[in-house]
Amino acid sequence: MSDPYERSAEYLDILIAESWEPLAPALADALSNVRARTGAVVDLGAGSGRGVRVICDALPQTPVLAVEPSAAMRAVLLARVHEADELRERVTVVPGDCAGVDWPDGVRAVVALNMIGHLPPGQRRALWGRAARQLAPGGALVFNLAPPFTPVEVERVRTARVVVGELEYEGWASARPTGADEITWRMDYGVLRQGRPLAGASVEYRWWVTTEGALAAEVAEAGLVLRRTGDSGLGLCVLERVSDPASQVG
Ligand SMILES: C[S@@+](CC[C@H](N)C(=O)[O-])C[C@H]1O[C@@H](n2cnc3c(N)ncnc32)[C@H](O)[C@@H]1O
């Protein structure tokens, strides 16, 4: 299967940086409220490692498994991890995807940010089932849900612009419905010198959409309960096992 991130990895880390500004403290807060105190943290679709950095800062000493299927993204991730002693000592970068990579039983938390839409419904359900079986008591799965929640057209919009040295980098996104619960994103990346295009790339990938209500019902089938956390605009959700006593409180 082709990797849409093969050509966008060059741009993704710098263009996703701004969206991590509010996301990082919200993720740190969600992780510090996880009741489980032991076990590793699994970061699914760790990308360039911005989440890994937040996990390591929020939960000192905790081992992290950073699962990432794209070799191009792993190159950025490995560089980020290798560069910092405190990451290199406890972050393991695992090549593979959500469905194919084993995690140990008793994980403290699973983080899946900006990636749940990559999972077709069957794989998404499998992930909820696996979390219900393999989270430590009091453990949590943290993910985010971003619009659109139904398969609709998304008009092309600039999502980010940064300047590095003498060049500007831009990201643009649009989407079209391509199935009953599916859209296809088109991402255009551009490099400009004084407003003139110098380089760029366009990629498309499938993305499965769902509403929060449908998801809440879906995770309940796996024995999990969904609650929102952080600023509502972030779409941050925490899943805990219904049978963990404290998840019934607050
Ligand atoms: C938009 S990026 C987000 C990266 C990172 N989580 C962040 O928020 O900065 C989505 C990531 O999910 C990864 N991905 C795609 N399909 C996946 C799957 N089935 N299992 C795990 N990761 C996947 C991609 O390779 C990519 O690195």
The ligand as an SDF file (V2000), in Angstrom:
LIG
                    3D

 27 29  0  0  0  0  0  0  0  0999 V2000
   -1.4390   13.6040   10.4650 C   0  0  0  0  0  0  0  0  0  0  0  0
   -0.1510   12.5550   10.9920 S   0  0  0  0  0  0  0  0  0  0  0  0
   -0.1650   12.8860   12.7450 C   0  0  0  0  0  0  0  0  0  0  0  0
    1.1440   12.5620   13.4240 C   0  0  0  0  0  0  0  0  0  0  0  0
    1.1810   12.8080   14.9210 C   0  0  0  0  0  0  0  0  0  0  0  0
    0.2810   11.9310   15.6540 N   0  0  0  0  0  0  0  0  0  0  0  0
    0.8550   14.2590   15.2240 C   0  0  0  0  0  0  0  0  0  0  0  0
   -0.2920   14.5440   15.6240 O   0  0  0  0  0  0  0  0  0  0  0  0
    1.7470   15.1150   15.0730 O   0  0  0  0  0  0  0  0  0  0  0  0
   -0.8830   10.9350   10.9280 C   0  0  0  0  0  0  0  0  0  0  0  0
    0.1130    9.8230   11.1850 C   0  0  0  0  0  0  0  0  0  0  0  0
   -0.5870    8.5810   11.2990 O   0  0  0  0  0  0  0  0  0  0  0  0
    0.1830    7.5760   10.6500 C   0  0  0  0  0  0  0  0  0  0  0  0
   -0.6980    6.4690   10.2780 N   0  0  0  0  0  0  0  0  0  0  0  0
   -1.4450    6.3120    9.1560 C   0  0  0  0  0  0  0  0  0  0  0  0
   -2.1190    5.1520    9.1790 N   0  0  0  0  0  0  0  0  0  0  0  0
   -1.8050    4.5490   10.3460 C   0  0  0  0  0  0  0  0  0  0  0  0
   -2.1590    3.3020   10.9520 C   0  0  0  0  0  0  0  0  0  0  0  0
   -3.0130    2.4450   10.3580 N   0  0  0  0  0  0  0  0  0  0  0  0
   -1.6110    2.9840   12.1510 N   0  0  0  0  0  0  0  0  0  0  0  0
   -0.7550    3.8500   12.7580 C   0  0  0  0  0  0  0  0  0  0  0  0
   -0.3890    5.0400   12.2320 N   0  0  0  0  0  0  0  0  0  0  0  0
   -0.9070    5.3910   11.0500 C   0  0  0  0  0  0  0  0  0  0  0  0
    0.8120    8.2910    9.4640 C   0  0  0  0  0  0  0  0  0  0  0  0
    1.9220    7.6000    8.9360 O   0  0  0  0  0  0  0  0  0  0  0  0
    1.1350    9.6620   10.0650 C   0  0  0  0  0  0  0  0  0  0  0  0
    2.4280    9.7190   10.5990 O   0  0  0  0  0  0  0  0  0  0  0  0
  1  2  1  0
  2  3  1  0
  2 10  1  0
  3  4  1  0
  4  5  1  0
  5  6  1  0
  5  7  1  0
  7  8  2  0
  7  9  1  0
 10 11  1  0
 11 12  1  0
 11 26  1  0
 12 13  1  0
 13 14  1  0
 13 24  1  0
 14 15  1  0
 14 23  1  0
 15 16  2  0
 16 17  1  0
 17 18  1  0
 17 23  2  0
 18 19  1  0
 18 20  2  0
 20 21  1  0
 21 22  2  0
 22 23  1  0
 24 25  1  0
 24 26  1  0
 26 27  1  0
M  CHG  2   2   1   9  -1
M  END
$$$$
